[in-house]
Amino acid sequence: MKISSLFAILVVTGALAAVVSGCGASGSVPAGFSNQPPPTATPAANTLYVDHNGTLFEYALPLSQASKPLRTLTEWPHLGIPPQIAVDPSGRIALASSKTIRLFNPPIISFAPSHAALKLTLTPAITEIGLSGADLVDIEYDPNFNLWLLNNLGGEVSELQSPLSQSSVAALTILFGAPGSKTAGFSNLIQARFDVNAALYVYASSAASARVFKVGFPYAKPPSSIGLDVAQADFVDASQWPPTAPQQPSLLLGQYYGALKSPSPGSPPPPPVNVLSQFSEPLNSRGQGLFPDVHLNTIVGALVADPARASLYTLDAADGKLNVLALPLHGGAKPKFTLPCLGGSGNCSEKGEHVFLAP
């Protein structure tokens, strides 16, 4: 399971002040949430959403070996292909087809069109549109409730500022793969992720390799490679751990493709491996190179970190099983327990898996 993709040059339409406001600095957010990243430990989530090929399973947290889904929902009946899906910090869910975005407010009891709080038609003012609509490969919420779209039609990432409405247009557009830029050749977008400080990370590939690119808030500089090929990434900030946690490291977690160590002098480089890995941040802080501190010989199709419960939830790429691992990872770690994939035949292996935490 090798995923690929990332960026290009930053195109900001408007003055720098508009860029800052595009990230939600002046936009409104749902009641009870700040526009700024949380300064203290993240509260424990109450819900885990597991997505298998267009079917969403809702689990109550904490999980146990006996856990069963509270609800099983078809995300977009009759669409034909699974929609892209994202969950914001308040539990609102966005679903996107090639032509439409639907927003659903919690509690999520149905994805029927009549339950959608908003239906937004995609237009060229939002993202690149072709005869069949947009080629969305991922959508993602940032910590400030803004929704970001990754579109491989034209190779662009666009931001829809919170709160979304029928008049929403892209507040910011970042282009990828442009010749002469730091992302030249990396025009195949795959995933977007955000850290607690709203820095944007995009995983993209060229014909020969893949990299993670970072654009720090307020997105006023072009994206730059962090030098790693890491898919399914998630970021844990030291501030997200509860005060009682015995360890409170800042971590990058994900599916790493690359070497595990530097070659000995005069020796050829070791062959790359494809492993679930954990990196301490800041990266390369000990001068040992960009290699994982811990790795497990497994391939995951999705993951999400839960610092409040010192857990990492992963979906196995081969069979879709939900594994619950201790966080931080330790060498040779085994799952605390595993829950089976309930997606049915043909829906549990590399079919657009996602896992999300929600209130």
C-alpha positions in Angstrom: 0.0 0.0 0.0 2.0 2.9 -1.2 0.2 6.3 -1.3 1.6 9.2 -3.1 1.2 13.0 -3.5 2.0 16.8 -2.7 2.4 20.5 -3.6 3.4 23.5 -5.6 3.4 27.3 -5.4 1.2 29.4 -3.1 -1.3 31.7 -4.9 -2.8 34.2 -2.5 -5.6 36.2 -4.0 -5.7 39.5 -2.1 -3.5 41.2 0.5 -1.8 39.4 3.4 -4.7 40.5 5.6 -7.1 38.6 3.4 -4.9 35.5 3.8 -5.1 35.8 7.6 -8.8 36.3 7.5 -9.1 33.3 5.1 -7.8 31.1 7.8 -10.6 32.1 10.1 -8.9 34.8 12.1 -11.9 37.1 11.7 -14.5 34.5 10.7 -17.1 33.2 13.1 -17.0 29.7 14.5 -19.6 27.5 16.3 -20.4 28.6 19.8 -18.1 27.4 22.5 -15.0 27.2 20.2 -12.2 29.7 19.8 -10.6 30.7 16.5 -7.2 30.0 18.1 -5.7 26.6 18.7 -6.4 25.2 22.1 -3.8 26.2 24.7 -4.5 23.3 27.0 -4.9 19.6 26.8 -7.5 18.4 24.3 -10.6 17.0 26.0 -11.3 13.3 25.5 -13.5 12.6 22.5 -16.7 10.7 23.0 -17.1 9.3 19.5 -14.9 7.4 17.0 -16.1 7.4 13.3 -14.8 4.6 11.1 -15.3 5.0 7.4 -15.1 2.0 5.0 -15.7 2.7 1.3 -18.7 5.0 1.9 -20.2 3.4 5.0 -19.7 5.2 8.3 -19.6 3.3 11.6 -20.1 5.3 14.9 -18.5 3.9 18.0 -18.8 5.3 21.6 -15.5 5.9 23.4 -13.8 4.5 25.3 -13.6 1.3 23.1 -13.4 -2.2 24.4 -13.1 -5.6 22.9 -16.9 -5.9 23.1 -17.6 -2.5 21.4 -20.2 -2.5 18.6 -21.2 0.4 16.4 -24.0 2.7 17.7 -25.0 3.5 14.2 -24.1 2.4 10.7 -24.8 4.9 8.0 -24.5 5.0 4.2 -22.8 8.3 3.4 -24.2 9.1 0.0 -26.8 6.6 -1.4 -26.9 6.2 -5.1 -23.7 8.3 -5.7 -21.9 5.2 -7.1 -18.5 6.0 -5.5 -17.7 6.9 -1.9 -17.8 10.7 -1.2 -14.9 12.5 0.4 -15.5 13.0 4.1 -14.2 15.2 6.9 -15.2 15.8 10.6 -14.7 19.2 12.2 -13.7 19.8 15.9 -17.4 20.2 16.9 -18.5 16.9 15.2 -20.0 18.5 12.1 -19.5 16.2 9.1 -18.8 17.3 5.5 -19.4 15.0 2.6 -18.3 16.0 -0.9 -19.0 14.5 -4.4 -17.5 15.9 -7.6 -20.2 18.5 -7.7 -21.7 19.1 -4.3 -20.7 19.5 -0.6 -23.3 18.5 2.0 -22.9 19.5 5.7 -24.5 17.6 8.6 -24.7 18.9 12.1 -24.4 16.6 15.1 -25.9 14.4 16.3 -25.5 12.5 13.0 -28.5 10.2 12.6 -28.8 10.1 8.8 -27.0 11.3 5.7 -30.3 11.6 3.7 -30.3 14.9 1.7 -33.2 16.1 3.8 -30.9 16.0 6.9 -28.2 18.2 5.4 -27.8 21.6 7.0 -26.2 23.0 3.9 -25.9 21.9 0.2 -23.2 23.8 -1.6 -22.7 23.4 -5.3 -19.1 23.4 -6.4 -18.2 26.2 -8.8 -15.0 27.6 -10.4 -15.0 30.2 -7.6 -14.5 27.4 -5.1 -12.3 24.9 -7.0 -11.4 23.8 -10.5 -14.3 22.3 -12.3 -14.3 20.1 -15.4 -17.1 18.4 -17.4 -17.5 15.8 -14.7 -17.0 18.3 -11.8 -14.0 18.4 -9.5 -11.5 15.6 -9.0 -11.6 15.8 -5.2 -9.1 13.3 -3.6 -9.5 14.6 0.0 -11.2 17.2 2.1 -10.1 18.2 5.6 -11.1 20.6 8.3 -8.4 22.7 10.0 -8.5 23.5 13.8 -10.4 26.8 13.0 -13.3 25.0 11.3 -12.3 26.0 7.8 -12.9 23.3 5.1 -10.1 22.5 2.7 -10.5 20.8 -0.7 -7.8 18.8 -2.6 -8.5 18.8 -6.3 -6.3 16.9 -8.7 -8.0 18.8 -11.6 -5.5 21.6 -11.9 -3.6 20.4 -8.8 -4.9 22.8 -6.2 -5.8 23.1 -2.6 -8.6 25.6 -1.8 -9.9 26.8 1.6 -13.6 27.5 2.3 -13.8 29.8 5.3 -16.0 29.1 8.3 -19.0 29.4 8.5 -19.8 27.9 5.1 -22.8 29.3 3.3 -24.5 29.3 -0.1 -22.2 32.2 -1.0 -18.9 30.6 0.0 -16.0 31.0 -2.3 -12.4 30.0 -1.9 -10.6 32.4 0.5 -7.2 30.9 -0.5 -5.9 28.7 -3.2 -2.5 26.9 -3.2 -1.3 25.4 -6.5 0.9 22.3 -6.7 3.5 20.9 -9.1 4.3 24.1 -11.0 7.6 24.2 -12.8 10.2 26.2 -10.9 8.5 25.9 -7.6 9.5 23.8 -4.6 6.8 21.4 -5.5 7.7 21.0 -9.2 6.7 17.6 -10.4 4.6 16.8 -7.3 1.3 17.4 -8.9 -0.5 14.3 -7.7 -2.3 15.3 -4.5 -3.4 12.6 -2.0 -4.0 14.0 1.5 -4.1 17.1 3.6 -3.5 17.2 7.4 -3.2 20.0 10.0 -1.4 20.3 13.3 -2.7 22.0 16.4 -1.2 25.3 15.2 -3.1 25.1 11.9 0.0 24.4 9.8 -1.1 22.7 6.6 0.6 19.5 5.5 0.0 18.0 2.0 1.1 14.6 0.9 1.8 14.5 -2.8 3.7 12.5 -5.3 5.7 12.9 -8.5 6.3 10.1 -11.0 9.2 8.8 -8.9 8.6 9.6 -5.3 6.3 11.1 -2.7 6.8 13.8 0.0 5.0 15.7 2.7 5.0 19.5 2.2 4.3 22.0 4.9 2.7 25.5 4.7 2.7 27.3 8.1 -0.1 29.5 9.2 -0.9 32.1 7.9 0.0 30.4 4.6 2.0 33.4 3.3 5.0 31.3 2.1 5.2 28.6 -0.6 5.0 25.0 0.7 8.3 23.3 1.5 9.1 19.6 1.7 9.8 18.2 5.2 11.9 15.5 3.6 9.7 12.6 4.5 7.4 10.2 2.6 4.7 9.7 5.3 1.1 8.9 4.4 -2.0 8.8 6.8 -0.1 11.3 8.9 -1.3 12.7 12.3 0.3 15.1 14.6 0.4 15.2 18.4 1.4 18.4 20.1 2.7 18.3 23.7 -0.2 20.6 24.7 -2.7 17.9 23.8 -1.7 15.5 26.5 -3.5 15.5 29.8 -1.4 17.0 32.6 -1.3 13.6 34.3 0.2 11.8 31.3 3.6 10.3 32.2 5.0 11.2 28.7 4.0 14.2 26.8 6.0 14.2 23.5 5.3 16.0 20.3 5.0 13.4 17.6 4.5 12.8 13.9 2.7 9.4 13.2 2.1 7.8 9.9 2.8 5.2 7.2 6.5 5.8 6.4 8.2 4.7 3.2 11.9 5.0 3.3 15.1 3.8 4.9 15.4 3.1 8.6 19.0 4.2 9.1 21.9 5.9 7.3 24.2 3.5 5.4 27.6 2.7 6.7 30.4 4.7 5.0 31.1 3.2 1.6 27.9 1.0 1.7 24.9 1.4 -0.6 21.7 2.8 0.9 19.5 0.3 2.6 16.3 -0.6 0.7 13.2 1.4 1.6 10.5 -0.2 3.9 6.8 0.5 4.3 6.0 0.7 8.0 3.9 2.4 10.6 6.2 4.9 12.2 6.6 7.4 15.0 8.9 10.5 14.7 9.7 12.8 17.6 9.3 16.5 16.8 11.0 18.7 16.1 12.3 16.5 13.3 16.0 15.7 13.3 16.5 17.4 16.7 19.3 14.9 17.6 21.1 15.1 14.4 20.5 11.5 13.5 18.7 12.1 10.3 15.0 11.8 9.3 14.4 8.3 10.5 11.6 7.0 12.7 12.2 6.6 16.5 9.8 3.6 16.5 8.3 1.6 13.7 5.9 -1.4 13.4 5.9 -3.8 10.5 2.4 -3.1 9.5 0.6 -1.1 6.8 -2.4 1.0 7.8 -5.0 2.6 5.6 -5.9 5.3 8.2 -5.0 6.4 11.7 -5.9 8.9 14.3 -4.1 9.7 17.6 -6.0 10.1 20.8 -3.6 11.7 23.4 -6.3 12.1 26.0 -6.6 8.3 26.2 -3.0 7.5 25.2 -4.3 5.5 22.3 -3.7 5.3 18.5 -6.5 3.9 16.4 -5.5 2.4 13.0 -7.2 0.6 10.2 -5.2 -2.3 8.8 -4.7 -1.8 5.0 -5.2 -5.5 4.2 -8.3 -6.4 6.1 -9.7 -3.1 7.6 -9.4 -4.3 11.2 -9.5 -1.5 13.8 -6.4 -1.8 16.0 -6.1 0.1 19.3 -2.4 0.7 20.2 -0.8 2.5 23.2 0.4 6.0 22.5 3.3 6.9 22.3 4.3 3.8 20.3 7.0 1.5 21.6 9.1 -0.9 19.6 7.5 -4.3 19.0 4.1 -2.9 20.2 1.1 -5.1 19.8 -2.5 -3.9 19.7 -4.3 -3.7 23.0 -7.2 -5.2 21.2 -8.6 -5.4 17.6 -12.2 -5.0 16.3 -13.2 -6.6 13.0 -14.1 -4.6 9.9 -17.8 -4.6 9.5 -17.8 -3.2 6.0 -18.6 -6.5 4.3 -16.9 -8.3 1.4 -14.8 -6.0 -0.8 -15.1 -2.9 1.4 -12.3 -3.6 4.0 -9.1 -3.3 1.9 -7.7 0.0 0.7 -11.1 1.4 -0.2 -10.7 5.0 1.1 -10.6 4.2 4.8 -10.8 7.0 7.4 -11.0 7.3 11.2 -12.1 10.5 13.0 -12.5 11.6 16.6 -15.5 13.7 17.5 -17.1 15.2 20.7 
